[in-house]
Amino acid sequence: MSVLGDAGAAVPGRGAAPPSELPADLRTPCVLVDATILRANLEAMATQAQRRGLALRPHAKTHKCLQIAHSQLALGAAGLTVATVGEAETFADAGVADLFIAYPIWADADRGRRLRALADRVVLRVGVESREGAALLGRALGGTTAEAIIEIDSGHHRTGVAPPAAAAIAQAVAAAGMRVGGIFTFPGHGYGPQHRVSAAVDEARALSEAAQLVESAGFECAMRSGGSTPTAALTAADVLTELRPGVYVFND
C-alpha cells in the first residue's frame, strides 16, 4: 500500500482531486490511499458513534492493515471485528486485545484449537447461528471467558437466524457450556440503492425482537451489535449498543 499525504480536501465520503504528481517509481497496479482523507473518515465515524452513545467496533476486513487498526483503536474503538480465525490471530499478534469474529464459525478440529489459543490471550467473542455450531464452540471454548454472540438475520439473508429462533440458539449455547454475550446482525441489504433507511429499520426491528426473546428466556443480551457503513448514521441508538462499519475507512 502506498500512502499519499495531504492530497486533496479531507471530506469524508467524497473523493479528492488526484495529486498533481505521483512517485516516479510507482508500479501499477497498486493501492493508493490519501492519508488525510483516511484520517478524516476514521475521525468522523468515531465522533458519530461517541455522540450517539454507541461503542464502535470497526470491521477490519476492509483494510486488513495493522496501522489503520491501531488508529481506529487510538480514536476510541472498543475493539475490532474480523471475519476469520486467521484475521483474529494476526491482529492478536499485533497487540489487539478485544476481538469479535462476526461470523458463525464452525469450530472443529484445528480451528477449535486455534480459537482456544486466542481465548487465552484476548477478549474473544464468536458468532453462532445453529445448535450444531454452538455445540462445537462449547467443546472448543467451554471453560474460557469467550462469549458466543447469536447472529440474527435482519433482511440480508446471508447468515443468521430469524429473530424467533434466537432463544433456542441461546439455550444451545448455554447447554454447550458457553456464555451468551448478546446478539448481532449485518444489515447488508442497506448497500442496495435507496435501501439505507429500510435496512436500518429492519435491523432495529430484528434486534429488538431477538433481544426480548433471549432475555425472556433468562439470558443477558448486553451486546446488541449491528451497523454497516451505509446505515451507520441511521442506527437506532435505543436498540443497539455498538456499530461495526468497515467500508467507511476508504468509502471506496
FENCORDA-V283081 format. One record per residue. PHI is phi in radians with two decimals (NA if undefined). PSI is psi in whole degrees, -180 to 180 (none if undefined). Layout:
phi=PHI psi=PSI
phi=PHI psi=PSI
This chain:
phi=NA psi=125
phi=-1.67 psi=137
phi=-2.00 psi=125
phi=-1.89 psi=123
phi=-1.74 psi=149
phi=0.99 psi=41
phi=-2.01 psi=100
phi=1.64 psi=172
phi=-1.33 psi=145
phi=-1.53 psi=79
phi=-2.03 psi=108
phi=-0.99 psi=134
phi=1.47 psi=0
phi=-2.19 psi=149
phi=-1.33 psi=156
phi=-1.89 psi=161
phi=-1.10 psi=141
phi=-1.10 psi=147
phi=-1.06 psi=149
phi=-1.20 psi=-26
phi=-2.39 psi=140
phi=-1.93 psi=155
phi=-0.93 psi=137
phi=-1.11 psi=-29
phi=-1.70 psi=16
phi=-1.11 psi=130
phi=-2.02 psi=125
phi=-1.81 psi=157
phi=-1.35 psi=149
phi=-2.73 psi=172
phi=-1.79 psi=129
phi=-2.01 psi=129
phi=-2.15 psi=128
phi=-1.38 psi=110
phi=-1.12 psi=-31
phi=-1.20 psi=-46
phi=-1.19 psi=-40
phi=-0.98 psi=-49
phi=-1.08 psi=-40
phi=-1.12 psi=-40
phi=-1.09 psi=-45
phi=-1.07 psi=-45
phi=-1.18 psi=-39
phi=-1.10 psi=-44
phi=-1.22 psi=-39
phi=-1.09 psi=-42
phi=-1.15 psi=-43
phi=-1.05 psi=-46
phi=-1.11 psi=-43
phi=-1.10 psi=-44
phi=-1.11 psi=-30
phi=-1.66 psi=2
phi=1.28 psi=27
phi=-1.93 psi=138
phi=-1.23 psi=149
phi=-1.99 psi=120
phi=-2.19 psi=80
phi=-1.04 psi=145
phi=-1.47 psi=122
phi=-1.50 psi=-3
phi=-1.20 psi=-19
phi=-1.21 psi=-47
phi=-1.78 psi=-34
phi=0.80 psi=47
phi=-2.29 psi=123
phi=-1.09 psi=-40
phi=-1.12 psi=-42
phi=-1.17 psi=-41
phi=-1.03 psi=-45
phi=-1.15 psi=-33
phi=-1.15 psi=-41
phi=-1.08 psi=-42
phi=-1.17 psi=-39
phi=-1.14 psi=-26
phi=-1.54 psi=7
phi=1.92 psi=3
phi=-1.03 psi=140
phi=-1.26 psi=-23
phi=3.00 psi=-166
phi=-2.11 psi=150
phi=-1.79 psi=138
phi=-2.33 psi=170
phi=-1.89 psi=-17
phi=-2.42 psi=162
phi=-1.10 psi=-39
phi=-1.06 psi=-43
phi=-1.07 psi=-42
phi=-1.05 psi=-43
phi=-1.12 psi=-41
phi=-1.10 psi=-47
phi=-1.26 psi=-32
phi=-1.12 psi=-41
phi=-1.07 psi=-27
phi=-1.57 psi=6
phi=1.71 psi=5
phi=-1.30 psi=125
phi=-1.78 psi=-4
phi=-2.40 psi=113
phi=-2.32 psi=138
phi=-2.12 psi=116
phi=-1.51 psi=97
phi=-1.50 psi=62
phi=-2.76 psi=143
phi=-1.25 psi=90
phi=-1.22 psi=135
phi=-1.65 psi=98
phi=-1.55 psi=57
phi=-1.62 psi=157
phi=0.72 psi=-120
phi=-1.06 psi=-39
phi=-1.11 psi=-37
phi=-1.12 psi=-41
phi=-1.13 psi=-39
phi=-1.16 psi=-38
phi=-1.11 psi=-42
phi=-1.05 psi=-43
phi=-1.11 psi=-39
phi=-1.10 psi=-43
phi=-1.10 psi=-23
phi=-1.38 psi=-12
phi=-2.28 psi=-7
phi=-2.42 psi=164
phi=-1.32 psi=117
phi=-2.13 psi=132
phi=-2.21 psi=144
phi=-2.36 psi=138
phi=-1.27 psi=151
phi=-2.58 psi=146
phi=-2.47 psi=7
phi=-2.62 psi=160
phi=-1.11 psi=-41
phi=-1.12 psi=-42
phi=-1.12 psi=-39
phi=-1.11 psi=-41
phi=-1.10 psi=-42
phi=-1.16 psi=-41
phi=-1.07 psi=-40
phi=-1.08 psi=-40
phi=-1.13 psi=-37
phi=-1.41 psi=-39
phi=-2.09 psi=0
phi=-1.00 psi=136
phi=1.55 psi=-6
phi=-1.73 psi=178
phi=-1.55 psi=2
phi=-1.09 psi=148
phi=-2.07 psi=147
phi=-1.69 psi=132
phi=-2.01 psi=123
phi=-1.39 psi=127
phi=-1.52 psi=130
phi=-1.92 psi=134
phi=-1.47 psi=115
phi=-1.84 psi=15
phi=2.28 psi=-12
phi=-1.37 psi=-27
phi=1.04 psi=40
phi=-1.83 psi=-57
phi=-2.45 psi=172
phi=1.76 psi=163
phi=-1.87 psi=157
phi=-1.14 psi=148
phi=-0.84 psi=-42
phi=-1.08 psi=-19
phi=-1.55 psi=-4
phi=-1.09 psi=-41
phi=-1.13 psi=-39
phi=-1.12 psi=-38
phi=-1.18 psi=-40
phi=-1.06 psi=-41
phi=-1.13 psi=-38
phi=-1.16 psi=-38
phi=-1.09 psi=-47
phi=-1.11 psi=-41
phi=-1.12 psi=-27
phi=-1.47 psi=-2
phi=1.56 psi=19
phi=-2.02 psi=161
phi=-1.60 psi=135
phi=-1.41 psi=120
phi=-1.67 psi=-17
phi=2.63 psi=-154
phi=-2.37 psi=159
phi=-2.62 psi=161
phi=-2.60 psi=167
phi=-2.26 psi=108
phi=-1.40 psi=60
phi=-1.15 psi=-20
phi=-1.22 psi=-7
phi=-1.24 psi=-12
phi=-1.35 psi=-15
phi=-1.23 psi=149
phi=-0.95 psi=130
phi=1.15 psi=18
phi=-1.88 psi=3
phi=-1.02 psi=-50
phi=-1.15 psi=-47
phi=-1.14 psi=-35
phi=-1.16 psi=-40
phi=-1.15 psi=-38
phi=-1.14 psi=-44
phi=-1.05 psi=-42
phi=-1.04 psi=-50
phi=-1.11 psi=-41
phi=-1.14 psi=-46
phi=-1.14 psi=-45
phi=-1.21 psi=-36
phi=-1.12 psi=-45
phi=-1.12 psi=-46
phi=-1.11 psi=-43
phi=-1.07 psi=-43
phi=-1.08 psi=-42
phi=-1.22 psi=-41
phi=-1.11 psi=-43
phi=-1.20 psi=-36
phi=-1.14 psi=-26
phi=-1.45 psi=0
phi=1.72 psi=15
phi=-1.98 psi=149
phi=-1.31 psi=151
phi=-2.32 psi=57
phi=-1.15 psi=-33
phi=-1.82 psi=119
phi=-2.21 psi=95
phi=-1.92 psi=139
phi=-2.84 psi=-153
phi=1.58 psi=142
phi=-2.42 psi=171
phi=-1.04 psi=-45
phi=-1.14 psi=-31
phi=-1.76 psi=-4
phi=-0.95 psi=-44
phi=-1.23 psi=-13
phi=-1.87 psi=0
phi=-1.05 psi=136
phi=-1.32 psi=103
phi=-1.21 psi=-16
phi=-1.50 psi=-7
phi=-1.94 psi=-48
phi=-1.55 psi=157
phi=-1.91 psi=-17
phi=-2.70 psi=161
phi=-2.02 psi=147
phi=-2.27 psi=53
phi=-1.26 psi=156
phi=-2.31 psi=-46
phi=-1.13 psi=-22
phi=-1.00 psi=-23
phi=-1.09 psi=-35
phi=-1.98 psi=-27
phi=0.87 psi=44
phi=-1.46 psi=none
